[in-house]
Structure formats: structure tokens, C-alpha cells
Amino acid sequence: MSTWLSSGVEPQEVARRAGHSVAVLFRVYAKCLDGGATTANARIEQALKNGS
């Protein structure tokens, strides 16, 4: 699951496939999401440029 999260699969989908709630997923795998701010900022910037 950590591989899925770090590769960008949405947490809701990872949780669903793992049979967990999103809250459990975040509690257990939060460390895998560290450093995601740079990726998130880039995605947001790209979406804004595309008018989404």
C-alpha cells in the first residue's frame, strides 16, 4: 500500500482496496505521504494553468 500511495494512487482507492477506512490508512501510512507537498503544488499549479 505504501507503494501505491507514494506513486500517486488516491488514498480513497488504496483504502477501499485494502479494506480499510481512509482514517486508518492515514494513521498507519502517513509517513508514506511525507514530502508530497511538492508534488501536490505542481499538480495544483498545472490544473490552474489548464483552467481546471
PEPE-V117674 format. One line per field, one symbol per residue. burial: # if it has 24 or more other C-alpha atoms within 12 Angstrom, else .. A space follows every 10 residues. Layout:
burial: ???
//
This chain:
burial: #...#..... #..##..... ....#..... ..#....... .......... ..
//
